[in-house]
Amino acid sequence: MKNMDRYRWLELTAWAGFALAMSVAPGLHAHAAECPREDALGTSRIIAVDAAATPRVGSRNFLQDREVVLTFDDGPSPATDDRILAALAEQCVRATFFLIGRPASEHPDLVRRIAAAGHSIGHHTWSHHNLRQLKLEDATDEIDKGIAAVENALHGVSTKIPSTPFFRFPGFQMNQQTLDALEKRRIVVFGADVIANDWIPMTQEAQLKLLTDRLKAAGKGIILLHDPEAQTAAVLPDFLRYLRDNRYRVVHVVSAALAAAAAEGRQSEKRE
């Protein structure tokens, strides 16, 4: 996400705004599980995305006013993810982590911990390369290598088929060929509405103000943070408290296929 110039910011904002509406499988658009802490922010509801019907995800057509989706790019990061996961758990909040393949291959236990905490695991290439600069076959290789590394960390199987078909372009550097190729593979591409600029050094107070000002202006949206950044880990507890105190609601986005499989598993257990 780093080094996005002003033109790319404007292009991204426009793209996120006209993204397709969410396709929600029956019974999967629901309130999240109850949080044991009454004073916590909590996760207000879960939306399951059908990749076949919704190839690209923005926020304008599926989030209500004052609803947010929390997303983190560029992990996993042993230096900061303990604090990130603790802050999310403290407020009973679930997020989506777009992981890079190389660090995922180096820290598979951390990948599994993120998933075990209930967060969605998306993909962010093997090495955070600018895919817009690559030929389609090279971009595909960068995507597939990243997916395979994350899947191997999660499930011990190196496969190009993601168990959660969520993807975000590094720096939102995309072209139509690669977008079309991902759509054919039924891999959902995520945009963003509120960008933290957390790769730019600033004080914790300045980071919180930037985030809250942008959220106030947007009213709702997909929030993009970077979990390897120390200032993100530092500001996250305060930002989550801000969301709680100002009556924002957190929405968790999951894969419809995984959610349906989990529901079927629960039904099978009841029948037994």
C-alpha positions in Angstrom: 0.0 0.0 0.0 3.0 2.3 0.5 4.0 5.1 -1.7 0.6 5.7 -3.3 0.6 9.0 -5.1 -2.3 11.4 -5.2 -3.5 10.1 -8.6 -3.7 6.5 -7.3 -5.5 7.7 -4.2 -8.2 9.4 -6.3 -8.5 6.4 -8.5 -8.8 4.1 -5.6 -11.5 6.2 -3.9 -13.6 6.2 -7.1 -13.1 2.5 -7.6 -14.2 1.6 -4.0 -17.2 3.8 -4.4 -18.8 2.0 -7.3 -17.9 -1.6 -6.3 -20.6 -4.2 -6.7 -23.1 -4.8 -4.0 -22.5 -7.7 -1.7 -24.1 -11.1 -2.4 -25.1 -12.6 0.8 -25.9 -16.3 1.2 -29.1 -17.1 3.0 -28.7 -17.4 6.7 -25.1 -16.0 6.7 -25.9 -12.3 7.0 -26.2 -12.3 10.7 -25.3 -10.8 14.0 -21.9 -11.9 15.4 -21.6 -14.0 18.5 -22.2 -12.3 21.8 -19.2 -10.7 23.4 -18.6 -11.6 27.1 -17.6 -8.0 27.9 -20.5 -5.6 27.9 -18.4 -2.6 27.5 -16.5 -3.9 24.4 -17.0 -2.6 20.9 -17.8 -6.1 19.6 -18.5 -7.3 16.0 -22.0 -6.2 15.1 -22.7 -8.5 12.2 -21.1 -10.9 9.7 -21.4 -10.6 5.9 -20.5 -13.6 3.7 -19.3 -12.8 0.2 -20.1 -15.1 -2.7 -17.1 -14.8 -4.9 -19.0 -15.8 -8.0 -21.4 -13.0 -7.6 -19.2 -10.3 -6.1 -15.8 -10.1 -7.7 -14.9 -6.8 -6.2 -15.7 -5.4 -2.8 -16.0 -1.7 -1.9 -18.3 -0.4 0.8 -20.9 1.9 -0.7 -23.5 -0.8 -1.3 -23.2 -3.1 1.6 -22.3 -1.0 4.7 -24.8 1.1 6.6 -24.0 4.4 8.0 -21.3 4.2 10.8 -20.3 0.7 9.9 -16.7 -0.2 9.3 -14.7 -3.2 8.2 -11.2 -3.5 9.7 -8.4 -4.8 7.4 -4.7 -5.2 7.9 -2.1 -5.5 5.1 1.5 -6.7 4.8 1.7 -9.2 7.7 2.3 -11.5 9.4 4.6 -9.6 11.7 6.0 -11.2 14.9 7.1 -7.8 16.1 3.6 -6.3 16.2 0.9 -8.9 15.7 0.7 -9.9 19.3 -0.3 -6.4 20.2 -2.7 -6.2 17.2 -4.4 -9.5 18.1 -4.6 -8.5 21.8 -6.3 -5.2 21.0 -8.8 -6.8 18.7 -9.6 -9.6 21.3 -10.0 -7.0 24.1 -12.8 -5.4 22.1 -14.2 -8.6 20.6 -13.5 -7.4 17.1 -12.8 -9.5 14.0 -10.9 -8.2 11.0 -9.4 -9.3 7.7 -5.6 -9.8 7.3 -4.2 -9.6 3.8 -1.0 -11.6 4.2 2.2 -11.5 2.2 3.5 -15.0 1.2 7.2 -14.6 2.1 6.6 -13.6 5.8 3.8 -16.2 6.0 6.2 -18.9 5.0 8.6 -17.7 7.7 6.0 -17.5 10.5 3.4 -20.2 9.8 2.5 -20.5 13.5 1.5 -16.8 13.5 -0.6 -17.2 10.4 -2.5 -20.0 12.2 -2.9 -17.9 15.3 -4.5 -15.1 13.4 -6.9 -17.6 11.8 -7.6 -19.3 15.1 -8.7 -16.0 16.6 -11.5 -15.9 14.0 -10.1 -13.3 11.6 -10.4 -13.7 7.8 -7.2 -14.5 6.0 -6.8 -12.8 2.6 -3.9 -12.7 0.2 -1.4 -9.9 -0.8 1.1 -11.6 -3.2 4.4 -13.3 -2.4 6.6 -10.2 -2.1 4.4 -7.1 -2.3 5.5 -6.4 -5.9 3.8 -3.8 -8.0 1.7 -6.0 -10.2 0.8 -3.2 -12.6 4.4 -3.3 -13.8 4.4 -7.0 -14.6 3.2 -9.1 -17.5 0.1 -11.1 -16.7 2.0 -14.4 -16.4 4.5 -12.8 -14.0 1.8 -11.2 -12.0 -0.1 -14.5 -11.8 3.1 -16.2 -10.5 3.5 -13.5 -7.8 -0.1 -14.0 -6.8 0.0 -17.8 -6.9 3.2 -18.1 -5.0 1.8 -15.9 -2.2 -1.5 -17.9 -2.0 0.5 -21.2 -1.9 2.7 -19.9 0.9 -0.3 -18.7 3.0 -2.3 -22.0 2.4 0.8 -24.0 3.3 1.1 -22.1 6.6 -2.6 -22.5 7.3 -3.2 -26.1 6.2 0.1 -27.7 5.4 -0.8 -27.9 1.7 0.8 -25.7 -1.0 -2.0 -24.9 -3.4 -2.9 -22.0 -5.8 -6.6 -22.3 -4.7 -7.2 -20.0 -1.7 -9.4 -21.4 1.1 -10.6 -17.8 1.5 -10.6 -16.2 -1.9 -9.9 -12.6 -0.8 -7.1 -10.5 -2.4 -5.8 -7.0 -2.2 -3.4 -5.5 -4.7 -0.2 -4.1 -3.2 -0.5 -0.3 -3.5 -3.8 -0.9 -5.4 -1.6 -1.1 -8.5 -3.8 -3.1 -10.8 -4.7 -3.5 -14.5 -7.7 -4.9 -16.2 -6.0 -8.1 -17.3 -5.1 -9.1 -13.8 -8.5 -8.0 -12.5 -10.2 -10.1 -15.1 -8.0 -13.1 -14.4 -8.8 -13.0 -10.7 -12.5 -12.7 -11.4 -12.4 -15.8 -13.6 -10.8 -17.6 -10.7 -13.5 -16.3 -8.4 -11.1 -14.5 -6.2 -12.6 -11.3 -4.6 -10.6 -8.1 -4.9 -10.9 -5.7 -2.0 -10.8 -1.9 -2.1 -10.6 0.5 0.8 -12.3 3.8 1.9 -10.2 5.0 4.8 -6.5 4.7 4.5 -4.3 5.2 7.6 -1.1 6.3 6.0 0.5 4.4 8.9 3.7 3.8 7.0 4.5 7.5 7.3 6.1 8.2 10.7 3.9 10.3 13.0 3.0 10.6 16.6 0.3 8.3 18.0 -1.9 11.4 18.5 -1.4 12.5 14.9 -2.2 8.9 13.7 -5.4 8.8 15.7 -6.5 12.2 14.4 -5.8 11.3 10.8 -7.8 8.1 11.1 -10.8 9.6 12.9 -10.9 12.7 10.6 -10.9 10.5 7.5 -13.6 8.2 9.0 -15.8 11.2 9.9 -15.5 12.4 6.3 -16.4 9.0 4.9 -19.1 8.2 7.4 -18.5 4.4 6.9 -16.1 2.2 5.1 -13.4 -0.4 4.7 -10.4 0.8 6.8 -6.9 -0.1 5.7 -4.2 -0.4 8.3 -0.8 -2.2 8.2 -0.1 -4.6 11.1 3.7 -4.6 10.8 3.8 -0.9 11.6 4.6 -0.2 15.2 2.5 3.0 15.3 -0.5 1.0 14.1 -0.1 -1.5 17.0 0.3 1.5 19.4 -2.8 3.4 18.1 -5.2 0.5 17.6 -6.5 0.3 21.2 -7.3 4.0 21.2 -8.9 3.8 17.7 -11.1 0.9 18.8 -12.2 2.8 21.8 -13.0 5.7 19.6 -15.2 3.5 17.4 -17.0 2.2 20.5 -17.5 5.6 22.1 -18.7 7.2 18.9 -21.2 4.3 18.1 -19.5 2.9 15.1 -20.2 -0.8 14.4 -17.7 -3.3 13.1 -18.7 -5.7 10.3 -16.7 -8.9 9.7 -16.5 -10.1 6.0 -16.1 -13.8 5.5 -16.1 -16.2 2.5 -19.6 -17.6 1.8 -18.1 -20.9 0.8 -16.3 -21.3 4.1 -19.2 -20.0 6.2 -21.5 -22.5 4.4 -19.1 -25.4 5.0 -18.9 -24.4 8.7 -22.7 -24.3 9.0 -23.0 -27.7 7.4 -20.4 -29.0 9.8 -22.4 -27.8 12.8 -25.5 -29.4 11.3 -23.7 -32.7 10.9 -22.6 -32.6 14.5 -26.2 -32.0 15.7 -27.4 -34.9 13.5 -24.8 -37.2 15.1 
